[in-house]
Amino acid sequence: MTDVKNRLSHYLRLVARGESVTILDRGRPVARLTRIEAADSEVESLIASGVAQPPSSPLPKDFLTRKLPRPKTSVQRALLEDREDRF
């Protein structure tokens, strides 16, 4: 199992190529990594069942790198206010 932790990227590349990887713990199989086919996508099944909706437009290119706005109040103060009814 330690080998899987240390070499996860390697095993994920194998799975992406279509191979299946069985994970052993003390010689006993405990899990199997297999590639997910596009038709089997969990998101697609959620959309098909009506639980989720497909995106209406693509995310902006800077979505993951743009700076977040500064909070108007202290995060610590908001957390304490949220918890004050518990004490």
N, C-alpha and C positions, 0 to 999 in steps of 0.2 A: 504494500500500500504506500510506503514511503517513496518508492520509485515513481508511482503515479503522481504524487504531489510534486516531486522534483522535476519530472519530465512531462507535465501536463500538456504543454504546447506541442511536444512531439506526438503524443497520442491523439490530440485533437487534429493534427495534420493528417494522421493515418485515417481517422474517422472521416474527415472531409473528403479524402480520396475514395471513400466507399468501403473501407475495411471496418470490421467490428472488433472492439477491444474488450476482452473479459478481464475484470479486475478481481484479483484474488486477495484474501486476507488470511494469512497463515495457511495458504494452500487451498482454501475453500473459495469457490466463486461467490462473490457478493453483489456484483453489478456488471452491466454490459453497456458500453458506449457504442451507439450506432448513429449513423447519419440520419437526419430528419429530411425526408423528401419534401419538396415544395408543396405537394398536395396534402401532406400530413401536418402542415403547419398549425400550431395551436391557435395562432392569431386568426388564421383563415377560418378555422372551425368556430371560433367565438363570433366572428363576423357573420358566418352562415347561420348561427343559432340566434342572432339578434342581440347578443350580449354586448358586443363591441361594434363600433362603426369604423369604416375605413377612413383614412385621413382625407380631409377635404382639399388640402394643398400641401406641398412639400414644406419641410421646415426651412427657415432661412439658413443660408450657408454659415453664418456666424453664430448660430444657435448655441453651440457648445462652448464657444470662446468669448462671447460678449460679456461685458461686466454687468453684474446684477445691480439693480438700484439699491441705494443705501436705505436701510430700514428707518422708518419715521420714529419708532420708539425702540427702546432697548429690548433685545430678545430675552434677556434675563428677566426684565420686569414683566413682559408678556407671559413668560413661563410661570413666574410666581403668581401672577393674577389668575392664570388658568388653574393653578393648583390650590389656591387659598381656600376653596370650599372643602378640601380634603383633610384639613388639619383642625 
